[in-house]
Amino acid sequence: MKTSTTTTLLAIATSYLFLLITPTPKSTFHSLFISDSLSDNVSISNHLKTLTRRPHFAGSEANAEAASYVVSVFTSSNIPSHIASYEVLLTYPLSRSLVLTNPPPQPPTTFTLQQETYEGDPYADVADEAVPTFHAYAKSGTVAGPVCYVNYGRVEDYLTLKEKNGVNVSGTVVLARYGKIYRGDIVKNAYEEGAVGVVIYSDRKDYGGSGEEKWFPDAKWMPPSGVQVGTVYGGLGDPTTPGWASSDGDCERLSKEEVEKRGEVPLIPSLPVSAADGEKIMMSLGGPVAEDDWQGSKDAPDYRLGPGPGILNLSYMGQDVIATIQNVIGAIEGAEEPDRFVILGNHRDAWTFGAVDPNSGTAALLEVAQRLGKLQKKGWRPRRTILLCNWDAEEYGLIGSTEWVEENREILASKAVAYLNADCIVGGPGFNVRATPQLDELIKKATQEVKDPDNSSQSIYESWTSSGSSPLFGRLGGGGSDYASFLQHVGIPAADIAFGGDIAGYPLYHSLYDDFVWMEKFGDPMFQRHVAAASVWGLVALWLADEEFLPFDYLSYAKELQLSMEILEDEISNKDINLSPMFKSIKELEKAAIKINEQRKEIEVSKSWITRKKDHLKVRELNDRLMMAERAFTDRDGLFGISWYKHLIYGPSKHNDYGSQSFPGIDDAVKMAKNTHTAESWHLVQHEVWRVSRVIKHASLVLVGQLT
């Protein structure tokens, strides 16, 4: 009896001691992170209202104040933070004018180039703090010429003008509408076709609800006076420090002439204008009637191509300034692997108030920070370090994130696990995500855990997969946000998440009307989409930071590459191009993915507390292979003509920086070969095929972890 009692007491004591020394499972903290008890839509709303009370473009006092606010929230959430400053070249408008001259007796039209406030606008008193409508890094100068309409200003649009309509734009001022491609490429394409200037307007068909009678503040659409401001810079980062960080005022810099020689800043002037001004210019055109898909909204007048008889006199004068920008960096140090970084990033600067772009993302970042702060109070510590980054000067050309990546390139290349981006994280309903394929399954799993903010009876995953969108995942080929430096320059796995990812859901892009009122009325009235976005974003980060094995799936990558190959086969008309090297490399990648998955299972099965130290080393080595495989898809020579972009699987097209293109080097080479029809150009296509096949093979070798 005595022995039995002693044994029972010993068992109870052992169990109690086990409870004392056994930490709360990480999964419990992960569930708590997305629980209603930690999420707060009122707090997110307050963050957004604070961040958007004034226009805060890069280099402005208001943007510095917004940086201080981000620091204060990080600090109050027990997240040590600091500001990483850079001295970079920014441009601001000094003067602008646009005059349309019509044949007599019609008088000339001088455009005001102003965005109008509306009756009852709560921000009318600070609206004049917004930067005047302009294109950042636009060429200064005065030009005049007959107007020619070029649709969206794409390469194929110019081919249509020449081959179907016999229209030559040389010596003209072209009128293009926003959409389809990056505005900088619109200007670049116009220059290459011989135009002397560019005017880009927001067509009602694309941004104004196809001519609906109501617009903001009565409906979500762009008002007739709304103008899309933006950069036309063709590179990333500070133009004067290409490839290295502008970490102080005394660093090496290129001269203005050297910057222009690089071909990344425009060589002809340009201006953005409103839908109302664009239609006035359009009515001055004669010549052939444009094709049906070049026409505007149903109540718009017929669009003609010109040139003329209307003549535009365009004048722009800009000011170059070396300005201070401020990235805010917060860090929660990992308890077991502090030298492995899971990075969340969003930019802060906005052309105007920036309620959607970018501060819906900033508000979500602050919500994630506050939830992580609450988890820390409950005893949670991440296995790996989590970095929360708030970038500056993204609107000018991803400058803040690029300078930081260039300064920390070698550390990031060896230690970064993944980069998770948010920009316009809420612009309307509907979940959208772009990612490198090894993150696909992880993101699907996260969306299965979070309720749909517009239908609480189902998960985001259920509404997402039932929406009919195919494929579910977009890819990160374009250079449209801060993931570019991480993925396309260094080769770090990346994702970008959002609600309402299409232009129809967010028609006020980069205009004066992207304010808190629009978000509260149309974008996210209850701020539940912000809550859901923060939950998905943070949950993916937590799993990457806390899981013993990195939750990467390279079988998804191999499958995605196989699908991309099928598309590529259809695009290549020259049957002499041998694609077998790529098919073979993709098959090897699939085998390597299967093998590393089997190795992970073997380690999991063999684990015991006796061999834990040995297993820990095996886990670390396997995780390193998973982490470094994405780096292998990069090539030091980069993409032809845009060598800063090193990733050969996902990168921008030379003629559309926004375009998400698989195998961009091959795609650009194919386009060139189809235009020139030379043996040399098709030889270049074959060369690009070999290059891509080699990096895919390198990724396979990294996953397997064995020398040849």
C-alpha atoms as one frame of an Amber mdcrd trajectory, in Angstrom:
protein
   0.000   0.000   0.000   2.830   2.365   0.919   4.648   1.573  -2.313   1.521
   2.188  -4.369   0.917   5.589  -2.703   4.529   6.616  -3.244   4.314   5.620
  -6.884   1.095   7.580  -7.352   2.533  10.677  -5.713   5.675  10.410  -7.825
   3.583  10.113 -11.001   1.531  13.182 -10.046   4.682  15.151  -9.261   6.289
  14.099 -12.526   3.210  15.101 -14.492   3.078  18.479 -12.735   6.781  19.046
 -13.407   6.233  18.114 -17.064   3.470  20.709 -17.304   5.762  23.312 -15.787
   8.635  22.723 -18.173   6.601  21.955 -21.326   5.952  25.158 -23.273   2.599
  25.983 -24.821   2.467  24.355 -28.277   3.130  26.804 -31.102  -0.122  25.714
 -32.762  -2.025  27.132 -29.780  -0.449  30.536 -30.360  -1.187  30.294 -34.086
  -4.861  29.638 -33.384  -4.903  32.512 -30.931  -3.358  34.846 -33.537  -6.395
  34.534 -35.825  -8.973  34.439 -33.022 -11.562  37.162 -32.498  -9.999  37.930
 -29.115  -6.822  39.295 -30.735  -8.132  40.830 -33.978  -9.485  44.372 -33.901
 -11.175  46.044 -36.864 -11.656  49.265 -34.855  -7.914  49.477 -34.251  -7.192
  48.900 -37.947  -9.681  51.611 -38.881  -7.998  54.037 -36.480  -4.572  53.203
 -37.891  -5.760  53.905 -41.424  -7.464  57.151 -40.442  -4.292  58.353 -38.725
  -2.014  57.387 -41.606  -4.209  59.066 -44.246  -5.115  62.362 -42.618  -2.713
  64.220 -44.940  -1.093  63.526 -48.314   2.296  61.970 -47.568   4.498  61.493
 -50.616   8.139  60.447 -50.247  10.393  63.171 -48.862   7.512  65.104 -47.282
   7.159  66.108 -43.655   3.845  64.261 -43.464   5.511  61.018 -44.549   8.177
  61.403 -41.859   5.368  61.833 -39.329   3.751  58.643 -40.614   7.080  56.839
 -40.110   7.151  58.026 -36.500   3.644  56.666 -36.030   4.702  53.239 -37.325
   7.671  53.237 -34.945   5.410  54.119 -32.021   3.036  51.213 -32.749   5.912
  48.758 -33.138   7.476  49.949 -29.885   4.228  49.760 -27.936   3.856  46.187
 -29.221   7.229  45.216 -27.709   8.879  45.044 -31.124  12.290  46.752 -31.141
  12.535  48.968 -34.211  14.762  51.464 -35.932  14.757  53.716 -38.973  17.063
  52.887 -41.885  17.535  56.127 -43.828  18.819  56.639 -47.364  19.677  59.735
 -49.390  18.087  59.260 -52.799  17.214  61.172 -55.945  13.536  62.183 -56.033
  11.838  64.538 -58.478   9.062  67.060 -57.953   7.199  69.280 -60.452   8.113
  72.962 -60.737   5.787  73.870 -63.622   3.338  72.159 -65.985   1.164  73.327
 -68.828  -0.897  71.714 -71.564  -2.594  73.663 -74.361  -4.734  72.197 -77.155
  -4.927  74.169 -80.392  -7.804  73.377 -82.745  -8.306  74.589 -86.318  -9.909
  78.085 -86.520 -12.335  79.386 -85.513 -12.203  77.214 -82.387 -10.251  78.856
 -79.537  -7.345  77.038 -77.881  -8.005  75.074 -74.677  -5.674  75.532 -71.711
  -6.049  72.679 -69.252  -5.966  73.445 -65.513  -4.424  70.057 -64.629  -6.240
  70.174 -61.280  -8.152  67.511 -59.374 -11.299  68.996 -57.867 -12.478  68.527
 -54.288 -16.158  67.807 -53.752 -18.853  69.365 -51.590 -18.432  68.152 -48.027
 -14.928  66.766 -48.648 -13.436  66.391 -45.138  -9.930  66.663 -46.594 -10.469
  69.775 -48.691  -8.361  71.878 -46.301  -5.262  69.709 -46.863  -5.855  68.698
 -50.498  -3.391  71.319 -51.715  -0.630  69.490 -49.803  -0.823  66.731 -52.415
   1.874  66.772 -55.049   0.599  68.380 -58.299  -0.353  65.905 -61.010   2.853
  64.799 -62.750   5.026  61.852 -63.699   7.995  61.280 -61.410  11.312  61.366
 -63.322   9.570  62.743 -66.438  11.825  64.530 -68.903  11.767  68.312 -68.542
  11.071  70.232 -71.737   8.526  71.834 -74.040   7.214  70.025 -77.114   4.426
  70.541 -79.626   2.890  68.340 -82.284  -0.338  66.947 -83.731  -2.136  64.491
 -81.466  -2.242  60.783 -82.272  -4.324  58.252 -80.311  -2.399  55.045 -79.500
  -4.870  53.118 -77.314  -2.868  51.716 -74.337   0.484  52.480 -75.943   1.577
  48.858 -76.179   3.964  47.491 -78.801   1.047  45.696 -80.469  -0.980  48.932
 -80.546   1.712  50.629 -82.617   1.776  47.651 -84.963  -1.980  48.028 -85.435
  -1.572  51.740 -86.200   1.103  51.117 -88.812  -0.001  47.883 -90.447  -3.791
  48.256 -90.397  -4.253  52.025 -90.513  -1.058  53.405 -92.061  -0.606  55.843
 -89.153   2.905  57.026 -88.266   3.325  58.687 -84.844   6.736  60.196 -85.552
   6.776  63.875 -84.521   3.417  63.656 -82.741   2.296  64.000 -79.136   0.617
  60.677 -78.459  -2.538  60.295 -76.387  -2.657  56.984 -74.511  -5.058  55.666
 -71.954  -3.941  54.152 -68.671  -4.160  50.401 -68.234  -2.737  47.088 -69.454
   0.951  48.113 -69.109   3.176  50.202 -66.866   3.016  53.955 -67.569   6.817
  54.131 -67.887   6.626  51.615 -70.712   3.903  53.699 -72.377   6.362  56.610
 -72.504   9.293  54.409 -73.534   7.333  52.770 -76.361   6.199  56.199 -77.613
   9.791  57.448 -77.693  10.930  54.389 -79.634   8.182  55.072 -82.202   9.379
  58.660 -82.710   6.804  60.599 -80.652   7.954  63.891 -79.090   5.643  63.812
 -76.041   3.055  61.694 -74.222  -0.260  62.463 -72.524  -1.843  59.606 -70.540
  -5.439  59.831 -69.361  -7.840  57.715 -67.272 -10.560  56.551 -69.659 -14.087
  56.332 -68.234 -14.398  52.861 -69.738 -11.600  51.608 -67.482 -11.892  53.793
 -64.380 -15.241  55.592 -64.522 -17.715  52.724 -64.465 -18.060  52.702 -68.270
 -19.739  56.085 -68.224 -22.024  55.684 -65.205 -23.631  58.946 -64.132 -22.361
  58.656 -60.546 -18.818  58.734 -59.259 -17.047  59.311 -55.960 -18.273  60.331
 -53.386 -21.643  58.944 -54.577 -20.168  55.810 -56.181 -16.796  54.084 -56.186
 -15.726  55.334 -59.632 -13.108  57.918 -60.568 -14.553  61.462 -60.904 -14.100
  63.173 -64.288 -11.292  65.344 -62.862  -9.422  62.414 -61.295  -5.816  61.912
 -62.391  -3.523  58.922 -61.918  -0.168  60.259 -60.729   2.860  57.949 -60.836
   6.456  57.317 -61.754   7.761  56.678 -65.269  11.184  55.480 -64.100  12.194
  52.243 -65.776  14.549  50.949 -63.094  14.353  50.070 -59.414  15.985  51.925
 -56.550  17.797  55.250 -56.558  18.623  56.086 -60.219  21.991  57.545 -59.171
  23.132  54.384 -57.309  22.202  51.431 -59.553  23.198  48.188 -57.850  24.489
  49.711 -54.608  22.858  51.433 -51.644  22.615  55.215 -51.274  23.275  54.842
 -47.563  24.636  58.347 -47.040  24.986  61.661 -48.851  28.648  61.047 -49.759
  28.229  57.715 -51.563  29.207  57.201 -55.181  26.570  58.574 -57.567  26.024
  58.700 -61.294  25.680  62.094 -62.930  22.424  63.113 -64.622  23.995  62.379
 -68.012  25.118  58.928 -66.860  21.625  58.177 -65.541  20.097  59.097 -68.919
  22.594  56.896 -70.778  21.364  53.866 -68.821  18.017  54.216 -70.586  15.888
  53.954 -67.454  14.560  57.526 -67.346  12.336  58.904 -70.141  13.812  60.982
 -72.942  10.582  62.780 -73.904   8.204  64.795 -71.661   4.906  63.374 -70.430
   1.912  64.371 -68.320  -1.057  62.512 -66.800  -4.528  64.006 -67.300  -8.123
  63.282 -66.290 -10.877  61.507 -68.195 -12.535  64.859 -68.886  -9.339  66.331
 -70.354  -8.584  63.158 -72.295 -11.981  63.250 -73.980 -11.537  66.918 -74.931
  -8.251  66.050 -76.600  -9.851  63.007 -78.252 -12.552  65.204 -79.837  -9.826
  67.199 -81.622  -8.777  64.172 -83.675  -9.626  63.296 -87.236  -8.295  60.462
 -89.352  -9.450  56.827 -89.292 -12.022  55.667 -86.738 -10.370  53.447 -84.132
 -11.229  49.756 -83.902 -14.037  48.651 -81.592 -11.766  47.522 -78.786  -9.994
  50.907 -78.922 -13.249  52.780 -78.302 -14.355  54.262 -74.974 -17.535  53.911
 -72.909 -20.903  53.532 -74.612 -21.787  57.234 -74.378 -18.363  58.515 -75.460
 -17.851  60.058 -78.905 -16.160  57.955 -81.585 -12.433  57.680 -80.990 -10.325
  58.547 -84.029  -6.620  57.972 -84.528  -5.365  61.265 -85.939  -2.738  62.576
 -86.330  -4.398  65.931 -85.617  -5.802  68.253 -86.634  -5.616  69.094 -82.906
  -2.134  70.164 -81.797  -0.866  69.815 -78.237   1.748  72.059 -76.658   3.105
  70.230 -73.615   5.517  71.788 -71.140   6.944  70.193 -68.020   9.755  71.339
 -65.754  10.869  69.143 -62.867  13.228  69.563 -59.943  15.774  66.912 -58.912
  16.327  66.644 -55.155  18.549  64.417 -53.044  16.056  63.667 -50.270  16.035
  61.548 -47.128  13.730  58.547 -47.089  12.990  56.399 -44.049  12.403  52.667
 -43.856  11.071  51.444 -40.513  12.449  48.025 -39.496  11.013  46.081 -36.556
  12.401  42.739 -35.358  11.198  39.924 -33.110  14.303  37.816 -32.539  14.027
  34.073 -33.000  14.604  31.910 -29.938  16.216  28.946 -31.710  17.288  30.247
 -35.137  17.787  33.993 -34.773  19.863  34.036 -37.962  16.929  32.977 -40.163
  14.602  35.778 -41.268  10.919  35.718 -42.170  10.173  39.178 -43.576   6.853
  41.001 -43.882   6.914  44.231 -45.865   4.650  47.063 -46.962   5.359  50.595
 -48.149   4.078  53.757 -46.450   4.506  56.621 -48.938   1.523  57.627 -51.095
   1.014  60.062 -53.955  -1.960  61.531 -52.107  -3.847  60.180 -49.052  -3.198
  56.547 -49.914  -6.088  54.802 -48.160  -5.862  51.787 -50.469  -2.386  52.309
 -51.901  -0.522  51.616 -49.681  -1.913  52.301 -46.238  -4.516  49.556 -46.212
  -1.384  47.402 -46.152   0.317  49.573 -43.515  -2.761  49.361 -41.263  -2.731
  45.571 -41.668   1.010  45.493 -40.876   0.378  47.412 -37.650  -2.461  44.999
 -36.808  -0.084  42.053 -37.294   2.483  43.804 -35.074  -0.035  44.351 -32.295
  -1.230  40.744 -32.401   2.364  39.478 -32.276   2.961  41.791 -29.319   0.014
  40.209 -27.497   1.345  36.725 -28.274   4.688  37.683 -26.755   2.937  38.684
 -23.537   1.426  35.194 -23.417   4.844  33.564 -23.694   5.287  33.057 -27.431
   8.698  33.441 -29.048   9.261  32.632 -32.706  11.677  29.891 -33.641  13.101
  32.168 -36.379  13.400  35.946 -36.459  10.431  37.889 -37.829  11.147  41.245
 -39.469   8.392  43.813 -40.006   9.431  46.337 -42.655   7.677  49.559 -43.662
   9.245  50.908 -46.845   9.546  54.463 -48.143   9.582  55.877 -51.711   8.017
  52.791 -53.281   5.945  54.999 -55.545   9.053  56.470 -57.161  10.387  53.049
 -58.178  10.519  50.657 -55.186  13.347  52.796 -53.858  13.223  52.163 -50.095
  13.058  48.377 -50.319  15.611  48.224 -53.137  18.191  50.325 -51.300  17.767
  48.178 -48.181  18.079  44.935 -50.141  21.141  46.197 -52.025  22.795  47.215
 -48.750  21.986  43.889 -47.048  22.151  41.661 -50.118  24.723  39.137 -48.903
  23.091  38.687 -45.498  19.664  38.281 -47.043  20.983  35.865 -49.669  22.281
  33.549 -46.954  19.657  34.004 -44.221  16.239  35.101 -45.567  13.571  32.379
 -45.526  10.816  34.276 -47.364   9.461  37.737 -48.077   5.705  38.332 -47.665
   4.490  41.546 -49.265   1.352  43.631 -48.934   0.657  46.823 -50.838  -2.969
  47.612 -51.720  -4.067  44.866 -49.344  -7.729  45.964 -49.449  -9.320  47.556
 -52.500 -12.612  45.680 -52.531 -14.012  42.123 -52.278 -12.353  38.936 -53.492
  -9.110  37.339 -52.327  -6.106  37.534 -54.651  -2.604  36.205 -54.210   0.596
  36.032 -56.221   3.442  33.852 -55.024   6.380  31.683 -55.900   4.961  28.157
 -56.235   6.604  26.497 -53.204   4.350  28.727 -51.037   1.094  27.714 -52.756
   0.047  24.938 -50.381   0.970  26.983 -47.320  -1.189  29.902 -48.456  -4.085
  27.573 -49.276  -3.836  26.140 -45.770  -3.884  29.625 -44.217  -6.971  30.661
 -46.170  -8.721  27.508 -44.943  -8.191  28.712 -41.369  -9.571  32.258 -41.825
 -13.236  33.176 -42.297 -14.324  34.958 -45.452 -14.934  38.575 -44.369 -17.904
  38.829 -46.744 -19.471  35.476 -45.822 -18.654  34.199 -42.335 -20.305  30.832
 -43.053 -17.293  29.786 -45.116 -13.547  30.175 -45.205 -11.607  32.455 -47.524
 -10.406  29.329 -49.300 -13.961  28.168 -50.009 -15.032  31.506 -51.475 -11.721
  31.888 -53.318 -11.871  28.478 -54.982 -15.568  28.826 -55.838 -15.054  32.205
 -57.507 -14.144  30.548 -60.786 -10.808  32.328 -61.080  -8.261  30.130 -62.812
  -5.476  29.747 -62.032  -5.852  30.515 -58.330  -2.329  31.900 -58.014  -0.780
  34.704 -59.952   2.998  34.820 -60.225   5.421  37.555 -59.276   6.936  38.317
 -62.644   6.190  42.038 -62.800   8.051  44.697 -60.846   4.918  46.328 -59.460
   5.712  46.246 -55.730   8.378  45.721 -53.092   8.748  41.967 -53.561  10.811
  42.665 -56.704  14.167  43.222 -55.020  13.795  40.189 -52.787  12.653  37.718
 -55.430  13.932  39.007 -58.737  17.282  40.392 -57.589  18.271  37.987 -54.774
  16.059  34.926 -55.279  14.065  34.852 -52.026  10.693  33.032 -52.024   7.930
  35.638 -51.972   4.190  36.251 -51.898   1.866  39.227 -52.289  -1.693  39.098
 -50.921  -4.718  41.374 -51.322  -8.485  41.674 -51.358  -9.909  43.283 -54.492
  -6.945  42.959 -56.812  -8.435  44.182 -60.078  -8.748  47.769 -61.326 -12.550
  47.573 -61.398 -12.476  47.136 -57.632 -10.153  50.080 -57.116 -10.671  52.700
 -59.835  -9.253  55.650 -57.841  -5.672  54.397 -58.118  -3.074  57.122 -57.395
  -5.685  59.900 -57.448  -6.686  62.559 -54.915  -9.761  60.507 -54.043  -7.944
  57.505 -52.575  -8.878  58.579 -49.047 -10.416  57.227 -45.844 -13.921  58.199
 -46.969 -13.667  55.976 -50.064 -12.406  53.047 -47.971 -15.138  53.489 -45.356
 -17.906  53.755 -47.985 -16.776  51.345 -50.700 -13.500  49.529 -50.033 -14.166
  47.955 -46.624 -16.992  49.596 -44.652 -16.635  47.301 -41.605 -12.849  46.832
 -41.973 -13.361  43.071 -41.829 -11.366  42.561 -45.035  -8.425  44.273 -43.340
  -8.800  41.899 -40.376  -8.934  38.846 -42.644  -5.966  39.985 -44.742  -3.889
  40.548 -41.601  -4.877  37.071 -40.369  -3.766  35.311 -43.559  -0.595  37.397
 -43.861   0.423  36.875 -40.238  -0.509  33.206 -40.120   1.678  32.387 -43.128
   4.516  34.306 -41.443   4.011  32.429 -38.157   4.148  29.040 -39.835   7.307
  30.019 -41.702   8.842  31.309 -38.483   7.762  28.522 -36.118   7.523  25.235
 -37.998  10.503  22.972 -37.391  10.615  22.073 -41.070  10.157  24.935 -43.507
   6.724  24.355 -45.096   7.904  24.643 -48.698   6.533  22.381 -51.426   8.714
  22.193 -54.529   6.439  19.650 -56.164   4.095  22.606 -56.692   6.989  24.437
 -58.334   7.711  21.580 -60.734   4.028  21.317 -61.634   3.805  25.060 -62.283
   6.880  25.000 -64.524   5.359  22.131 -66.482   2.205  24.204 -67.081   4.307
  27.171 -68.153   6.157  24.953 -70.613   2.879  23.991 -72.286   2.109  27.681
 -72.834   5.634  28.285 -74.128   5.325  25.442 -76.628   2.233  27.083 -78.103
   3.997  30.454 -78.405   7.091  29.223 -80.246   6.334  29.002 -83.940   9.841
  27.905 -84.956   9.842  24.140 -84.603  13.650  24.053 -84.793  13.805  25.342
 -81.202  14.696  22.419 -78.936  12.789  22.590 -75.641  13.869  19.168 -74.397
  16.591  20.606 -72.081  13.894  22.422 -70.108  11.554  19.423 -69.971  14.445
  17.310 -68.706  15.408  19.859 -66.040  11.826  20.152 -64.823  11.634  16.369
 -64.498  14.825  16.441 -62.429  13.298  19.151 -60.226  10.261  16.969 -59.649
  12.467  14.032 -58.605  14.485  16.283 -56.283  11.282  17.596 -54.674  10.069
  14.045 -54.055  13.429  13.067 -52.579  13.627  15.971 -50.124  10.057  15.269
 -49.009  11.038  11.655 -48.315  14.103  12.801 -46.371  11.921  15.066 -44.238
   9.619  12.131 -43.401  12.621   9.933 -42.501  13.877  12.525 -40.021  10.420
  12.912 -38.497  10.028   9.147 -38.049  13.519   8.685 -36.547  13.238  11.567
 -34.084  13.540  10.813 -30.381  14.589  12.844 -27.374  17.835  10.880 -27.161
  18.938  11.817 -30.703  17.402  15.319 -30.664  20.714  17.174 -31.099  21.666
  15.061 -34.090  18.193  15.468 -35.569  18.387  19.208 -35.068  21.439  19.384
 -37.303  19.690  17.287 -39.959  16.633  19.536 -39.816  18.794  22.645 -40.152
  20.627  21.218 -43.171  17.422  20.167 -44.892  15.818  23.558 -44.226  18.838
  25.293 -45.720  18.342  23.365 -48.939  14.662  24.335 -49.033  15.552  27.964
 -48.358  18.360  28.194 -50.917  16.674  26.424 -53.830  14.932  29.629 -54.964
  18.318  31.373 -55.174  19.369  28.807 -57.762  16.771  30.139 -60.216  18.825
  33.338 -60.517  21.657  33.978 -62.955  24.404  36.519 -62.307  24.089  37.952
 -65.840  20.371  38.596 -65.330  17.785  39.167 -68.029  18.985  40.487 -71.362
  18.756  44.285 -71.417  17.551  44.493 -67.791  20.388  42.725 -65.994  19.442
  43.928 -62.491  16.667  41.309 -62.673  18.469  38.032 -61.958  15.544  35.576
 -61.740  15.119  33.593 -64.969  11.779  31.993 -64.043   9.788  35.052 -62.939
  10.561  38.571 -64.110   9.166  41.523 -66.044   8.874  41.851 -69.774  11.148
  44.446 -71.382   8.044  46.208 -72.740   5.793  45.908 -69.672   7.277  46.177
 -66.200   3.892  45.287 -64.644   3.543  42.085 -66.652   3.988  38.826 -64.767
   5.851  36.605 -67.182   7.122  33.054 -66.785  10.528  32.569 -68.462  10.773
  36.319 -69.261  14.103  36.020 -71.087  12.698  33.406 -73.441   9.488  35.373
 -73.934  11.319  38.582 -74.862  13.607  36.640 -77.228  10.601  35.000 -78.916
   8.904  38.373 -79.423  12.097  39.748 -80.988  12.508  36.704 -83.230   8.917
  36.917 -84.476   9.460  40.573 -85.358  12.858  40.214 -87.062  12.539  36.681
 -88.528  16.317  36.209 -88.522  18.309  33.063 -87.814  20.364  35.009 -85.263
  17.279  36.032 -83.284  16.021  32.440 -83.148  19.483  31.349 -82.035  19.076
  33.768 -79.108  15.789  32.044 -78.216  17.606  28.702 -78.064  20.324  30.261
 -75.900  17.693  31.513 -73.430  16.143  28.041 -73.332  19.502  26.592 -72.337
  19.993  29.279 -69.670  16.646  28.521 -68.044  17.218  24.769 -68.183  20.518
  25.259 -66.352  19.064  27.249 -63.437  16.276  24.696 -63.005  18.921  21.964
 -62.837  20.871  24.018 -60.282  17.736  24.226 -58.108  17.396  20.443 -58.299
  20.987  19.981 -57.158  20.429  22.341 -54.231  17.340  20.412 -53.120  19.152
  17.076 -53.324  22.154  18.525 -51.515  24.786  16.446 -53.251  27.685  17.374
 -55.468  27.823  15.901 -58.950
